[in-house]
Amino acid sequence: MSKKIFTLIGAGSTVFTPGLMHDLAQSKLSDDFEVHLYDINNESSEIMAQVGNRIATLHNSKMVVKAFTDQRQALKGTHFVTTTIAVGAAAGWKADLEIPRKYGIHQTVGDSVGPGGVLRALRHVPALVSIAEDIADVAPQAWYINYSNPLTANVRGIHKYTGVNVVGLCHGTMHTRSKLLSDLGIVDERVETIFAGINHLCWLLGIKRGSEDLYPILKKAVQDKAGDINAAINYDEGVHSPVSADLFKTFGLYPAPGDRHVAEFFGSYLTRQESGELHWGLQGGLNMTELYIGEKSDLWDELRSQADGSIPVHKRDNQEAERLVSIAEALITGKSHVELAVNVPNNGAISSLPPEAVVEVPALIGANGVTPLRVGALPKAISTVLTQRSQQQELTVTAAREQSRQMALQALYLDPLVASYQKATGILDDAIAFDPRHLGGFAQ
């Protein structure tokens, strides 16, 4: 077998990059893998390459890991490209939360929808499309697998402006599935689930064990255990989660992936109590996001020591990386593999959503590439919510590509958490002032 090249752009990711290299090194095909690492911070790539080659030795693999200082050189001849970039880094994400807060707008994550999601898309879409243009030029047959948020807008931009083979991956739906089965006391054997929607607002269409419909059991558990608007701070998703329960009652299907994400799609949940904490237990989601942002740089000392051999390398669990390796193995060998959820252009997979929308659906991976499974039409009310959101994201993608101030303001205004042109203008102008390097083009 000829070498299969994996190129990771954004190689400085302290969790994902080591996790991916561990999982690649443990693949039965790993002796034929070559990993190319590129990051705008050259030191990050070099450290990660040293760590990666030590990981290969740990797993008795002949996999080779190389650092590159030029993106196009890293992409030459590649078969799989993965992006985990964060334009604006942790400071940008923090601003995506803090700037809207000045205008009375509260978010729990702020990386996909809400004003934070729009601002993040304005920074990320141009960068990711630029990467895709290089892929189209030097490795047009490669599969581009993106993890960077906002996933829906990013995948749409990549596909719309370059047409490369692109897939977006997110662990959220998978985690919801596992948590629900655990809460219900159901062993994950012969259990079939179907989720469909868009990233961070996906809906459980069916859950069965053989011929047994498990939805009634789920409904009863949610009715018995879910909280309400005054619920205590919620740090863990599951049948007790009040926002998901409320959406289940309203729309008739259970949403994924957890309250901290699904709440941001609607205008009514993210309100504050007199204490200052968010209603619906959502303060936990915000606390988790702020903690995560604050920890982004804490792992570098450990990685430097692993790179120079001062301490041993050790396995890190990373279900996202495992999924990428499974997908790559299926594409390489042609042996079919079913993925629970991928983000791809719709093209009829969900018949009630626009064909150009990027949707999150199951897919068959194998000799024919990535084939989304058709799930039919979603209920009218859910389709309305998702269609409105996909159209807003389409506007956001176009605004990002064309650096259109007018369209950027429209995209912010159309978000249910903003719903005010004055607030939209203030948020955009404050974001430009904070990060003129990436957002200065929207000043006029």
Secondary structure as GFF3:
##gff-version 3
##sequence-region A 1 444
A	DSSP	beta_strand	4	9	.	.	.	ID=ss1
A	DSSP	alpha_helix	16	25	.	.	.	ID=ss2
A	DSSP	three_ten_helix	30	32	.	.	.	ID=ss3
A	DSSP	beta_strand	33	38	.	.	.	ID=ss4
A	DSSP	alpha_helix	42	58	.	.	.	ID=ss5
A	DSSP	beta_strand	64	68	.	.	.	ID=ss6
A	DSSP	alpha_helix	71	75	.	.	.	ID=ss7
A	DSSP	beta_strand	80	83	.	.	.	ID=ss8
A	DSSP	alpha_helix	89	101	.	.	.	ID=ss9
A	DSSP	alpha_helix	114	138	.	.	.	ID=ss10
A	DSSP	beta_strand	143	146	.	.	.	ID=ss11
A	DSSP	alpha_helix	151	162	.	.	.	ID=ss12
A	DSSP	beta_strand	165	168	.	.	.	ID=ss13
A	DSSP	alpha_helix	172	184	.	.	.	ID=ss14
A	DSSP	beta_strand	191	198	.	.	.	ID=ss15
A	DSSP	beta_strand	201	209	.	.	.	ID=ss16
A	DSSP	beta_strand	212	213	.	.	.	ID=ss17
A	DSSP	alpha_helix	215	225	.	.	.	ID=ss18
A	DSSP	alpha_helix	242	251	.	.	.	ID=ss19
A	DSSP	beta_strand	254	256	.	.	.	ID=ss20
A	DSSP	alpha_helix	259	262	.	.	.	ID=ss21
A	DSSP	three_ten_helix	263	265	.	.	.	ID=ss22
A	DSSP	alpha_helix	283	294	.	.	.	ID=ss23
A	DSSP	alpha_helix	300	307	.	.	.	ID=ss24
A	DSSP	alpha_helix	319	333	.	.	.	ID=ss25
A	DSSP	beta_strand	337	345	.	.	.	ID=ss26
A	DSSP	beta_strand	358	366	.	.	.	ID=ss27
A	DSSP	beta_strand	369	372	.	.	.	ID=ss28
A	DSSP	alpha_helix	380	402	.	.	.	ID=ss29
A	DSSP	alpha_helix	405	413	.	.	.	ID=ss30
A	DSSP	alpha_helix	421	434	.	.	.	ID=ss31
A	DSSP	alpha_helix	436	439	.	.	.	ID=ss32
A	DSSP	three_ten_helix	440	442	.	.	.	ID=ss33
###
